[in-house]
Amino acid sequence: MNIYSKSNPPEGFYVYAYLRSKDSITAKAGTPYYIGKGLGQRAFFKNKRHIRPPLDGTLIVILESKLTEIGSLALERRMIIWYGRKDLGTGILANLTDGGDGMSNPSLLTRQKIANGQLGKKQSKETIQKKINALTGLKRGDGTKQKQPLSSIISGQAKKTEVYNYYDNSFVGIFNSMSEACRFLNITHLNSKASLVARGKRNHVKGFVFKYL
């Protein structure tokens, strides 16, 4: 059994619980009063909402570790819904949200999925594409849409690009260029590798398959 502490935090992203040290009007000792998602020493310090960790370190329980960030967000949300929130009168937790937020540097795609509660849910291509068009239709200060630089069009970088999930073949979207697709997925530094996928020289990049149209 792993014993975690400030000097020995869990590996990777994780979900933790703060347990009550004594019975209260709300719930009995040993039940959780807060559920959170963490990385590094996060579970062992007061958070920005002023929720204090228990003084007794044995009451800080790591529910699961070595998770991906999306996995930790999903588990955090599930546990908060399970125990319920005091502020809503649905349970015993001091959490002020249902979880699944506060992600570090999320891509627009992940923000869209979390904000719309679509993690793990199937949507039609048309619905997905409408959301992508809304998110990628960036405008300049004068209200007109930004245009691709002429140099990128000449070099062929502005080819329309279709993106799928490598693992389940689910549709991600169609973009005006490879650069736009990589910006949307927050992998701009992997643009050249994504181009290799589109040319059939690589299977995927970060779990995404790219195809030129």
C-alpha positions in Angstrom: 0.0 0.0 0.0 1.4 3.4 -1.0 1.6 6.1 1.6 1.5 9.5 0.0 2.6 12.9 1.4 4.0 16.3 0.4 7.4 14.7 -0.1 6.0 11.6 -1.8 3.0 12.7 -3.9 1.1 10.3 -6.2 2.3 9.7 -9.8 0.5 11.4 -12.6 -2.9 13.0 -12.3 -5.0 11.6 -9.5 -8.3 12.0 -7.6 -8.3 12.5 -3.9 -10.8 12.8 -1.0 -10.6 14.7 2.3 -12.3 12.7 5.1 -14.0 14.0 8.2 -12.2 13.4 11.5 -15.4 13.3 13.6 -19.1 13.1 13.3 -20.9 16.3 12.3 -24.5 17.3 11.5 -23.7 16.7 7.9 -22.2 13.2 8.0 -20.2 10.8 10.1 -16.5 10.5 10.7 -14.6 8.8 7.9 -16.9 10.2 5.2 -15.5 12.6 2.5 -16.1 16.3 2.8 -14.3 17.2 -0.4 -13.3 15.5 -3.6 -10.6 16.9 -5.9 -8.4 16.3 -8.9 -4.7 16.7 -8.4 -1.2 16.6 -9.8 2.0 16.7 -7.7 1.5 18.0 -4.2 -2.0 19.5 -4.9 -3.9 17.3 -2.4 -1.7 18.4 0.5 -2.4 22.2 0.3 -5.4 24.5 0.8 -7.0 25.1 -2.5 -8.2 28.4 -4.1 -11.7 27.9 -2.7 -10.1 27.8 0.9 -10.9 24.1 1.4 -8.3 23.0 4.0 -6.9 19.5 3.9 -7.2 17.4 7.1 -4.4 18.0 9.7 -4.2 14.2 10.0 -2.5 13.0 6.8 -4.2 9.6 7.0 -7.5 11.4 6.2 -6.2 12.5 2.8 -7.1 9.5 0.6 -5.9 9.0 -2.9 -8.8 7.3 -4.7 -6.9 6.6 -7.9 -3.6 7.7 -9.4 -1.6 7.4 -12.7 -4.5 8.8 -14.6 -4.7 10.9 -17.7 -6.0 14.4 -17.1 -9.3 13.7 -18.8 -9.6 10.4 -16.8 -9.0 12.3 -13.5 -11.6 14.9 -14.5 -14.2 12.2 -15.3 -13.6 10.3 -12.1 -13.7 13.5 -10.0 -17.1 14.4 -11.5 -18.4 10.8 -10.9 -17.4 10.8 -7.3 -18.9 14.3 -6.6 -22.2 13.3 -8.2 -22.1 10.1 -6.1 -21.7 11.8 -2.7 -23.6 15.0 -3.6 -23.0 18.6 -2.7 -24.0 20.5 0.5 -24.7 23.7 -1.3 -27.3 22.1 -3.5 -28.8 20.0 -0.7 -27.9 16.8 -2.6 -25.2 15.4 -0.4 -22.3 15.8 2.0 -19.5 17.5 0.0 -18.2 21.1 0.3 -17.5 21.2 -3.5 -19.1 24.1 -5.2 -19.1 22.6 -8.7 -19.8 19.1 -10.1 -16.1 18.7 -11.1 -14.6 18.2 -14.5 -13.3 21.8 -14.6 -10.0 23.5 -13.9 -8.1 21.6 -16.5 -4.5 22.8 -17.1 -4.0 24.3 -20.5 -6.9 22.4 -22.2 -7.4 22.4 -26.0 -10.5 24.0 -27.5 -11.7 20.5 -28.3 -11.5 19.4 -24.6 -13.0 22.6 -23.4 -15.9 22.1 -25.8 -16.4 18.5 -24.6 -16.3 19.3 -20.9 -18.4 22.5 -21.2 -21.1 20.6 -23.1 -21.0 17.4 -21.0 -20.1 15.5 -24.1 -17.2 13.4 -22.8 -18.0 9.8 -23.9 -21.1 10.8 -25.8 -21.6 10.5 -29.6 -22.7 13.5 -31.6 -23.5 13.7 -35.3 -20.9 15.0 -37.7 -23.1 18.0 -38.5 -23.4 19.0 -34.8 -19.7 18.6 -34.2 -18.8 20.6 -37.3 -21.1 23.5 -36.3 -19.4 23.7 -32.9 -15.9 23.6 -34.6 -16.9 26.3 -37.0 -18.0 28.5 -34.1 -14.8 27.9 -32.2 -12.4 28.4 -35.1 -14.2 31.3 -36.8 -11.7 33.8 -35.2 -12.3 37.4 -36.1 -10.0 40.5 -36.3 -10.7 43.7 -34.6 -12.7 45.1 -37.5 -15.1 42.1 -37.4 -13.9 40.4 -40.5 -12.7 36.8 -40.5 -8.9 36.2 -40.6 -7.6 34.9 -43.8 -4.9 32.3 -44.5 -1.6 33.9 -45.4 -0.9 33.7 -49.2 2.4 31.9 -48.5 0.6 29.0 -46.8 -1.9 28.6 -49.6 0.9 28.5 -52.2 2.9 26.0 -50.2 -0.2 23.7 -49.9 -0.5 24.1 -46.1 -4.0 25.3 -46.4 -5.5 22.0 -47.7 -8.7 21.1 -45.9 -8.0 18.6 -43.3 -10.3 15.9 -41.8 -9.6 14.6 -38.3 -10.6 11.3 -36.6 -9.9 9.6 -33.3 -7.3 6.9 -33.9 -8.7 4.5 -31.2 -12.4 4.5 -32.0 -12.5 6.2 -35.4 -14.9 8.8 -34.1 -15.2 12.0 -36.2 -13.4 15.1 -34.7 -14.0 17.7 -37.5 -13.1 19.2 -40.8 -10.7 22.2 -40.8 -9.5 24.7 -43.3 -5.9 23.7 -42.9 -3.6 21.4 -41.0 -2.5 24.4 -38.9 -6.0 25.2 -37.9 -6.6 21.5 -36.9 -3.5 21.5 -34.8 -4.4 24.7 -33.1 -7.8 23.4 -32.3 -6.3 20.2 -30.8 -3.6 22.2 -28.9 -0.8 20.4 -30.7 0.7 23.2 -32.9 4.2 22.0 -32.1 3.4 18.7 -33.8 2.2 20.2 -37.1 4.9 18.5 -39.2 4.1 15.1 -37.6 0.4 15.5 -38.3 1.3 16.2 -41.9 3.2 12.9 -42.0 0.0 11.2 -40.9 -2.0 12.9 -43.7 0.6 11.7 -46.2 0.4 8.1 -44.9 3.8 8.0 -43.4 2.7 7.8 -39.8 -0.3 6.2 -38.1 -1.4 9.0 -35.7 -0.3 11.9 -33.6 -1.5 12.0 -29.9 -4.3 9.7 -30.9 -5.5 11.7 -33.9 -5.6 10.7 -37.5 -5.4 13.5 -40.2 -6.5 13.2 -43.8 -6.2 15.8 -46.5 -9.4 16.4 -48.5 
